[in-house]
Amino acid sequence: MSTFGTFILHQEYEAIAARGDPLNEIEGLINWELFGPRLSTLYKSERDQGGRPPTDVIVLMKLLVLQQWYGLSDYELERQAGDRISFRHFLGFPATIPDRSTIWVFKNRLVEAGMTDELWSDLQQQIDARGLTIRRGVIQDATFITADPGHAKADTPRGDQARTRRSRDGTWAKKGTTSQFGYKLHTLVDKDFQLIRRFETTTASLHDSRIDLSQPGETVYRDKGYFGVKPAASMDKTMHRAVRNHPLSIKEKRRNRSISRTRALVERPYAVIKRFFRAGHVMVTTVARVHLATMFACFSYNLLQLRTIRHTAS
């Protein structure tokens, strides 16, 4: 794009910024360039061979944040990134917008390189550097991330040649009277700042208590689904559950109510991820790809929460 064209876009964006642009706020909350060295290794072999320079990896990463923030398909992401000035500004007004094939390949490379958790760790280091470390406690919970079961029966394996949209790794689980197909997002939220600090993605049928995200030295708050399973945390604040011939005592009920008030804080991240980011349902078919999608959903939530923290402090 010419210098004059870029100047015109900047001028048009000023009118958008005057009305308020959340993307402009979240863009400055973290140092995006710190992700560059790690992401660049995905294309290192291509540069060594002297081929065409790849698309800016920071632009690609920001595109995946936009995708989760607005719940867009790869096709819609490409279209809107080229059409919306606020998107272009967030991306740094790149000369070209990566097409959907480039975006798809980038996500595949992230999964194949096992880089999902590494990027998450890089974000957590930036959060800690701002002084927003875990202080008084953490809250663990899990929520369903649904997927399309297709038309096969619940006990029918997909198979490599199956002509169905059914998720390859998704499984069925029942909560109350409702059956869910897909995956689970397990998160650990800090009590003070309500930032997601750790997360894991599993199939839906894995019981919540099988995943422990707490660490020694922490106080962990959990609901009744984790009762009977000791966490790694030094202080266990798991709600008690009545068992046969052993109803809850008055003291245990009072303890449960106290824990519940703190544990309820974890519901906000799930509400934001599912309702605001529309990330409660996935179209990808493997745990690894869902893990990447949920990572960027949690990443986006943390950006939103950092924005809230900054507004509260000002």
C-alpha positions as CSV (number, residue, x, y, z in Angstrom):
1,M,0.0,0.0,0.0
2,S,1.3,3.5,-0.8
3,T,2.3,6.0,1.8
4,F,-0.7,8.2,0.8
5,G,-3.1,5.2,1.1
6,T,-1.8,4.5,4.6
7,F,-2.2,8.1,5.5
8,I,-5.8,8.1,4.4
9,L,-6.5,5.0,6.5
10,H,-5.0,6.6,9.6
11,Q,-7.1,9.6,9.1
12,E,-10.3,7.5,8.8
13,Y,-9.3,5.5,11.8
14,E,-9.1,8.7,13.9
15,A,-12.9,9.1,13.6
16,I,-13.3,5.5,14.8
17,A,-10.9,5.9,17.7
18,A,-12.8,9.1,18.8
19,R,-15.9,6.9,19.3
20,G,-14.0,4.3,21.3
21,D,-12.2,1.3,20.0
22,P,-11.5,-1.6,22.4
23,L,-9.0,-3.2,20.0
24,N,-6.9,-0.1,20.3
25,E,-6.8,-0.5,24.0
26,I,-6.0,-4.1,24.1
27,E,-3.3,-3.7,21.5
28,G,-1.2,-1.7,23.9
29,L,-1.7,-3.9,27.0
30,I,1.1,-6.4,26.1
31,N,4.3,-6.4,24.1
32,W,3.4,-8.4,21.0
33,E,6.9,-8.3,19.7
34,L,8.1,-10.6,22.5
35,F,6.2,-13.5,20.8
36,G,8.1,-12.9,17.6
37,P,11.3,-14.9,18.2
38,R,9.4,-18.1,19.2
39,L,6.9,-17.8,16.3
40,S,9.6,-17.1,13.8
41,T,11.0,-20.6,14.4
42,L,7.9,-22.0,12.6
43,Y,9.3,-20.5,9.3
44,K,13.0,-20.8,10.0
45,S,13.6,-23.6,7.5
46,E,11.9,-21.6,4.7
47,R,14.1,-18.6,5.3
48,D,17.2,-20.7,5.4
49,Q,16.3,-22.0,1.9
50,G,16.1,-18.4,0.6
51,G,12.5,-18.5,-0.3
52,R,9.9,-15.7,-0.2
53,P,9.8,-14.1,3.2
54,P,6.8,-15.4,5.2
55,T,4.0,-13.2,6.4
56,D,4.7,-11.3,9.6
57,V,4.2,-13.8,12.4
58,I,2.9,-11.1,14.8
59,V,0.2,-10.2,12.2
60,L,-0.8,-13.9,12.1
61,M,-0.9,-14.1,15.9
62,K,-3.0,-11.0,16.1
63,L,-5.4,-12.4,13.5
64,L,-6.0,-15.5,15.7
65,V,-6.8,-13.1,18.6
66,L,-9.3,-11.3,16.3
67,Q,-10.8,-14.6,15.2
68,Q,-11.5,-15.6,18.8
69,W,-12.6,-12.1,19.9
70,Y,-15.3,-11.9,17.2
71,G,-16.0,-15.6,16.7
72,L,-15.0,-15.6,13.0
73,S,-14.3,-18.4,10.6
74,D,-11.1,-18.3,8.6
75,Y,-13.0,-17.0,5.6
76,E,-14.7,-14.3,7.6
77,L,-11.5,-13.4,9.3
78,E,-9.8,-12.8,6.0
79,R,-12.7,-10.8,4.6
80,Q,-13.2,-8.6,7.7
81,A,-9.5,-8.0,8.3
82,G,-9.3,-6.5,4.8
83,D,-12.5,-4.6,5.2
84,R,-12.6,-3.1,8.7
85,I,-10.3,-0.2,9.5
86,S,-10.2,-1.1,13.2
87,F,-8.9,-4.5,12.3
88,R,-6.3,-3.1,10.0
89,H,-5.2,-0.7,12.8
90,F,-4.9,-3.5,15.3
91,L,-2.7,-5.4,12.9
92,G,-0.5,-2.4,12.3
93,F,-1.8,-1.6,8.8
94,P,0.1,-4.4,7.0
95,A,0.7,-4.1,3.3
96,T,-1.2,-7.3,2.7
97,I,-3.7,-9.3,4.7
98,P,-2.9,-13.1,5.0
99,D,-5.5,-15.2,3.2
100,R,-7.5,-17.9,4.9
101,S,-5.1,-20.6,3.6
102,T,-2.1,-18.9,5.2
103,I,-4.1,-18.6,8.5
104,W,-5.0,-22.3,8.4
105,V,-1.4,-23.3,7.7
106,F,-0.2,-21.1,10.6
107,K,-2.6,-22.8,13.0
108,N,-1.5,-26.2,11.8
109,R,2.2,-25.2,12.3
110,L,1.5,-24.0,15.9
111,V,-0.2,-27.4,16.7
112,E,2.5,-29.5,15.0
113,A,5.3,-27.6,16.8
114,G,3.5,-28.0,20.1
115,M,3.7,-24.3,20.6
116,T,0.3,-23.6,22.2
117,D,1.4,-23.9,25.8
118,E,4.6,-22.1,25.1
119,L,2.7,-19.0,23.8
120,W,0.5,-19.2,26.9
121,S,3.5,-19.3,29.2
122,D,4.9,-16.2,27.4
123,L,1.7,-14.3,28.1
124,Q,1.8,-15.3,31.8
125,Q,5.3,-14.0,32.1
126,Q,4.2,-10.6,30.8
127,I,1.3,-10.6,33.3
128,D,3.6,-11.5,36.2
129,A,5.9,-8.7,35.1
130,R,3.1,-6.2,35.6
131,G,2.9,-7.3,39.2
132,L,-0.3,-9.2,38.8
133,T,0.9,-12.4,40.4
134,I,-1.1,-15.0,42.2
135,R,-1.5,-13.8,45.8
136,R,-4.4,-15.1,48.0
137,G,-5.7,-18.1,46.1
138,V,-6.8,-19.7,42.9
139,I,-10.1,-21.1,41.7
140,Q,-10.4,-24.2,39.5
141,D,-13.4,-25.3,37.4
142,A,-14.3,-26.8,34.0
143,T,-16.9,-26.1,31.4
144,F,-18.1,-27.9,28.3
145,I,-16.9,-26.9,24.8
146,T,-19.3,-28.5,22.5
147,A,-18.6,-29.9,19.0
148,D,-20.8,-31.2,16.2
149,P,-21.5,-34.9,16.8
150,G,-22.6,-35.4,13.2
151,H,-25.2,-38.1,12.4
152,A,-23.4,-41.1,13.9
153,K,-24.6,-42.7,17.1
154,A,-22.8,-41.9,20.3
155,D,-21.0,-45.3,20.4
156,T,-20.0,-45.2,16.7
157,P,-16.3,-44.5,16.1
158,R,-15.6,-41.9,13.5
159,G,-13.0,-43.7,11.5
160,D,-10.6,-42.1,9.0
161,Q,-13.0,-42.5,6.1
162,A,-16.2,-41.6,7.8
163,R,-18.3,-39.0,5.9
164,T,-19.6,-37.0,8.9
165,R,-18.9,-33.7,10.5
166,R,-18.5,-35.5,13.8
167,S,-15.4,-34.4,15.8
168,R,-12.6,-37.0,15.7
169,D,-11.6,-36.8,19.3
170,G,-14.8,-35.5,20.9
171,T,-16.7,-37.7,23.4
172,W,-20.1,-37.7,25.1
173,A,-20.7,-36.7,28.7
174,K,-23.8,-36.2,30.8
175,K,-24.4,-33.4,33.3
176,G,-27.7,-33.8,35.1
177,T,-30.2,-34.8,32.4
178,T,-28.4,-33.2,29.5
179,S,-25.8,-34.9,27.3
180,Q,-23.0,-32.9,25.8
181,F,-20.7,-33.9,23.0
182,G,-17.2,-32.4,22.5
183,Y,-14.6,-31.3,25.0
184,K,-13.9,-29.6,28.3
185,L,-12.0,-26.5,29.1
186,H,-10.4,-26.7,32.6
187,T,-9.2,-23.4,34.0
188,L,-7.4,-22.0,37.0
189,V,-8.3,-18.4,37.8
190,D,-6.5,-16.2,40.4
191,K,-8.7,-14.9,43.1
192,D,-7.5,-11.3,43.1
193,F,-7.5,-10.3,39.5
194,Q,-9.7,-13.0,37.9
195,L,-7.1,-13.7,35.2
196,I,-6.9,-17.2,33.8
197,R,-3.5,-18.4,34.8
198,R,-3.5,-22.1,33.7
199,F,-5.8,-24.1,31.5
200,E,-6.1,-27.6,30.0
201,T,-8.3,-29.0,27.3
202,T,-9.7,-32.6,27.4
203,T,-12.5,-34.6,25.9
204,A,-15.9,-34.1,27.5
205,S,-16.0,-37.5,29.2
206,L,-13.0,-37.0,31.4
207,H,-14.1,-36.2,34.9
208,D,-13.2,-32.7,36.2
209,S,-11.4,-34.2,39.2
210,R,-8.9,-35.9,36.9
211,I,-7.3,-32.6,36.2
212,D,-5.4,-30.7,38.9
213,L,-4.0,-27.3,37.8
214,S,-3.0,-26.1,41.3
215,Q,0.5,-26.0,42.7
216,P,2.1,-26.3,46.1
217,G,1.9,-23.1,48.1
218,E,-1.5,-22.1,46.7
219,T,-5.0,-22.1,48.2
220,V,-7.4,-23.7,45.7
221,Y,-11.2,-23.3,45.7
222,R,-13.2,-26.0,43.9
223,D,-16.8,-27.1,43.7
224,K,-18.3,-30.5,44.9
225,G,-17.2,-32.2,41.7
226,Y,-13.6,-32.4,43.0
227,F,-14.6,-33.7,46.4
228,G,-12.5,-36.6,47.6
229,V,-9.5,-35.8,45.3
230,K,-6.6,-34.1,47.0
231,P,-5.0,-31.2,45.0
232,A,-1.4,-30.3,44.8
233,A,-2.2,-27.0,46.5
234,S,-1.1,-26.6,50.1
235,M,-4.6,-25.4,51.2
236,D,-7.6,-27.3,49.9
237,K,-10.9,-25.3,49.8
238,T,-13.0,-27.9,48.0
239,M,-16.7,-27.9,48.8
240,H,-18.0,-30.9,50.7
241,R,-20.5,-33.3,49.2
242,A,-23.0,-35.4,51.0
243,V,-22.6,-39.2,50.6
244,R,-24.8,-42.1,51.5
245,N,-25.6,-42.2,55.2
246,H,-23.4,-39.1,55.8
247,P,-25.4,-35.9,55.2
248,L,-23.7,-32.6,55.4
249,S,-23.4,-31.1,58.9
250,I,-24.4,-27.5,59.6
251,K,-20.7,-26.6,59.8
252,E,-20.0,-28.2,56.4
253,K,-22.9,-26.4,54.8
254,R,-21.7,-23.1,56.2
255,R,-18.2,-23.9,54.9
256,N,-19.7,-24.7,51.4
257,R,-21.5,-21.3,51.3
258,S,-18.3,-19.5,52.1
259,I,-16.3,-21.3,49.5
260,S,-19.1,-20.9,46.9
261,R,-18.9,-17.1,47.1
262,T,-15.3,-17.2,46.0
263,R,-15.6,-20.1,43.6
264,A,-18.4,-18.2,41.8
265,L,-15.8,-15.8,40.4
266,V,-14.7,-18.4,37.9
267,E,-18.1,-18.2,36.1
268,R,-17.3,-14.8,34.6
269,P,-14.5,-16.0,32.4
270,Y,-16.7,-18.8,31.1
271,A,-19.5,-16.4,30.4
272,V,-17.2,-14.0,28.5
273,I,-15.6,-16.9,26.5
274,K,-18.9,-18.4,25.5
275,R,-21.2,-15.4,25.1
276,F,-18.9,-12.5,24.2
277,F,-16.4,-14.5,22.2
278,R,-18.8,-17.2,21.1
279,A,-16.2,-19.8,21.7
280,G,-18.4,-22.4,23.5
281,H,-18.7,-24.4,20.3
282,V,-15.9,-25.5,18.0
283,M,-15.8,-26.8,14.5
284,V,-12.2,-28.3,14.6
285,T,-12.0,-32.1,15.2
286,T,-9.0,-32.9,17.4
287,V,-8.0,-32.1,21.0
288,A,-4.9,-30.4,19.9
289,R,-6.8,-28.0,17.6
290,V,-9.4,-27.4,20.2
291,H,-6.6,-26.7,22.7
292,L,-5.2,-24.0,20.4
293,A,-8.7,-22.4,20.0
294,T,-9.3,-22.4,23.7
295,M,-5.9,-21.0,24.4
296,F,-6.7,-18.0,22.2
297,A,-10.1,-17.7,23.8
298,C,-8.4,-17.6,27.2
299,F,-5.7,-15.3,25.8
300,S,-8.4,-12.9,24.6
301,Y,-10.3,-13.0,27.9
302,N,-7.1,-12.1,29.8
303,L,-6.6,-9.1,27.5
304,L,-10.2,-8.0,28.2
305,Q,-9.6,-8.5,32.0
306,L,-6.3,-6.5,31.8
307,R,-8.3,-3.7,30.2
308,T,-10.8,-3.9,33.0
309,I,-8.0,-3.8,35.6
310,R,-6.4,-0.8,34.0
311,H,-9.8,1.1,33.9
312,T,-10.4,0.2,37.6
313,A,-7.0,1.4,38.6
314,S,-7.3,4.8,36.8
